[in-house]
Amino acid sequence: MGRKKTRLPFSVTLLADLVLFYAVFNLARAGRTLAEFSFLQGILPFSPVYFLVSGLFWGLAGLIIIWWILKRWRAGRWLPIVYLSLYSLFYWLDRILIPGYLHRNMNWLFVAGMNLFVLGWVVWVCTRPKVRLYFEGTDEQRPEESTAI
């Protein structure tokens, strides 16, 4: 059976916007690293290639996921959860392990709370019935809608 033509739910639009934000932020990180490569080499205790590669990876991965969301591919429903969970892990490892200034982690509790809130919202959005129907919708009736006796 074919897919029903369902409209893009507003929550999926917000989800795609969130992934786009992370993608653009990381592509800007990579671009800024390229623009300031010599300067960064002089002040960092590690190679700026780390910023370049990680920015390109997270930026391009985000753009691919947005494409899958807009194309209604089934993976587009679960990949935002995976992407943002792995990005959160990357963010915290980056924040803890990369040398920085003394006050860098003073707001860690607020950032952790916001991180958990965003991840919870993403999981909630991706498990909503309208979102499931958008990505996996078919012409088949659900059992509770059946008229058979």
Order of alpha helices (4+ residues) and beta strands (2+ residues): alpha-alpha-alpha-alpha-alpha-alpha
